[in-house]
Every structure is written in C-alpha cells, then in structure tokens.
Amino acid sequence: MLVAFWSSAEIRTGVTTNTALISHFYAQRYKKKVALFENHVPGRYGLEDILIGKKQLPFLFEEPIYYNRNNNINYFYGLMKAGLPVNGLSNAALRMANGRLHYFPQNSLNHDLFDYEMNKIIDRLLDELNERYEVVFSDLKRTHTMTTKKIIERADLLFINLPQDDIDINGILNEYSLDKNKVYFIVSRYKSASDTKFDELMSEYGITEERISYIPYYESLAGICKNGNLASFLIKNLWSTRREKSYELVSQLRKLTAYIRDMAEKQEEKELSI
C-alpha cells in the first residue's frame, strides 16, 4: 500500500516531520516492515536529519547493514532505468525502528534534475517497493512536479497537511482534482487556543472524524527533530499515558496509524479475494 504525505500550502505545514512521525510510529507499533522515501531534494531538515541526525554522524552501523554517504541507492536506480532485475534493494536502505523502517536516502542537490531522473524510474520503484513492503510511505514536495503527480495518482492513501488558520479544503480538492475517497486531512501544529476549532472545522467542511486528525503543537518537537532525536523520542513514548506531556501527540499518532492499518488490512483482503 502506498501512503503519500503532501501539502499545497504556501507556508510550512510540517509534511516531512509528519511523515517521519507517522511512518516510524507505524513500524514500531505494528512491528511491520515498511519503506520510507522523500520524493524531493531534502530541505533544511530532511527525513534522515529528523530521525537520526545525519549531520552529526559520518556513518551509521546497524546490523546487518553498513550505510555510508556513497548513496548506493543510485546503483539500484541505474538497474531500474536499464530495465534489469533488482535484487537486494533493501540493502540500500537505512534501517530504523528495530530494523522495521527502511529509509531510502537520496542526496541530490538539484530539484529539477532529481525530478527528471526520478520520473524515469518512479513506476518501477513503486512497484518494487510495494512488492517488498506492507506499506510504502512517501514525503512529497509541495510543487506539483511530474513525480509528485504520479505518486498522488498511484497513492492508496493521501494525507493532505493543512495549516490551522488558512484552510480551504474544497479549493484544494477542486484545484488538484483529487480523489476524495483516498484523502485524509491532517491539521498540523494544531493549537486548541486558536480561533479555528477542530470540531467547527469538521462541521464546516462536512468531514467525518474518521477522515481528519491533527498533529498538536508540541513545544519541544522542533528541538527533538533538529537534533535528530525523533526516533528515540517515539520509542520512549510509544505507550504514553494521560499524565505525560506527550500523550496528546501520541494519541493522535495512534489514531492515524490505526487508520493506515485498517486500510492496509482492507487492501490485503481485497487482493486475496481476487
């Protein structure tokens, strides 16, 4: 199952952070092998920076994979472009969440070149990943590039990240001709004290609680991500209780990952019935 995270907002909505939060939490909670990749040149903080702090480490070692900065995913991209068999693709991944989350890094610095090259292999890459993993998570660039369009088209579930105080859900759906049946909305950095109330938002746009959630404002989250400590934070707080500061954030992650799990199970049942 392909799960994509995207936003059309001009301001930052934490798409990359939300992708990291939810994919890692899912892998850890359900003990499933999942894939993760960003379909764009990393910004100030990419997925790898947020999860393990790339800038602080010259290399990483986690049995049984040795990963360095040579970006050996390019080797497999080359095989795909040539139409050759791809074996051992998971060896190009950086492994987290006790080896369950496989992150496929890319270090390109040129946005246009990255999209041009990725467009040559995107269908093959998605096919290869979907064949090997229960869920494939993708962090998408806001700009509607060729590969962004392709991934949105192929996604089984699209998380649209929204800013709390500048929301136009109908405008987004109409402008980008999105399939409402596979859309799920996330209000990012949600503050309960804001003029925009969550219940009022659902009522205004006729969205059921099943199709919308939020990532609450969590004061220390920015620092946790900046220092590459998100993975350790999530592992520590996986079973957070009501008396803990992280409870609201973790409760929303439980809701979001439970929805993904339900969708994955339904898809699996559908495939078995064919």
TAZINOR-V901897 format. One record per backbone hydrogen bond with DSSP energy under -0.5 kcal/mol. NH is the residue of the N-H (numbers start at 0). CO is the residue of the C=O. Records with the same first field share a line. If there is no record, write none. Layout:
# TAZINOR-V901897
NH: CO / CO
This chain:
# TAZINOR-V901897
2: 0 / 135
3: 156
4: 137
5: 158
17: 13
18: 14
19: 15
20: 16
21: 17
22: 18
23: 19
24: 20
25: 21
26: 22
27: 23
28: 24
29: 25
30: 26
31: 26
33: 31 / 99
34: 134
35: 101
36: 136
38: 36 / 138
39: 37
49: 45
50: 46
51: 47
52: 47 / 48
55: 52
56: 52 / 53
59: 66
61: 64
64: 61
66: 59 / 64
70: 67
73: 70
74: 71
75: 71
76: 72
77: 73
78: 74
79: 75
80: 76
81: 77
82: 79
83: 78
86: 84
90: 87
91: 88
92: 89
93: 102
94: 92
95: 100
99: 95 / 96
100: 95
101: 33 / 99
102: 93 / 100
103: 35 / 101
104: 102
110: 108
113: 109
114: 110
115: 111
116: 112
117: 113
118: 114
119: 115 / 116
120: 116 / 117
121: 117
124: 120
125: 121
126: 122
127: 123
128: 124
129: 125
130: 126
131: 127 / 128
132: 128
133: 32
134: 32
135: 0
136: 34 / 134
137: 2
138: 36
139: 4 / 137
140: 38
144: 142
148: 144
149: 145
150: 146
151: 147
152: 148
153: 149
154: 150
155: 1
156: 1
157: 181
158: 3 / 156
159: 157 / 183
160: 5 / 158
161: 185
163: 187
165: 162
171: 167
172: 168
173: 169
174: 170
175: 171
176: 172
177: 172
179: 177
181: 178
182: 179
183: 157
184: 210
185: 159
186: 212
187: 161 / 185
188: 214
189: 186 / 214
193: 190
196: 194
200: 196
201: 197
202: 198
203: 199
204: 200
205: 201
206: 201
210: 207
211: 208
212: 184
214: 186
215: 213
216: 189
220: 217
221: 217
223: 219
224: 220
225: 221
226: 222
227: 224
228: 223
229: 49
230: 50
232: 228
233: 229
234: 230
235: 231
236: 232
237: 234
239: 236
243: 240
246: 243
249: 245
250: 246
251: 247
252: 248
253: 249
254: 250
255: 251
256: 252
257: 253
258: 254
259: 255
260: 256
261: 257
262: 258
263: 259
264: 260
265: 261
266: 262
267: 263
268: 264
269: 265
270: 266
271: 267
272: 268
273: 269 / 270
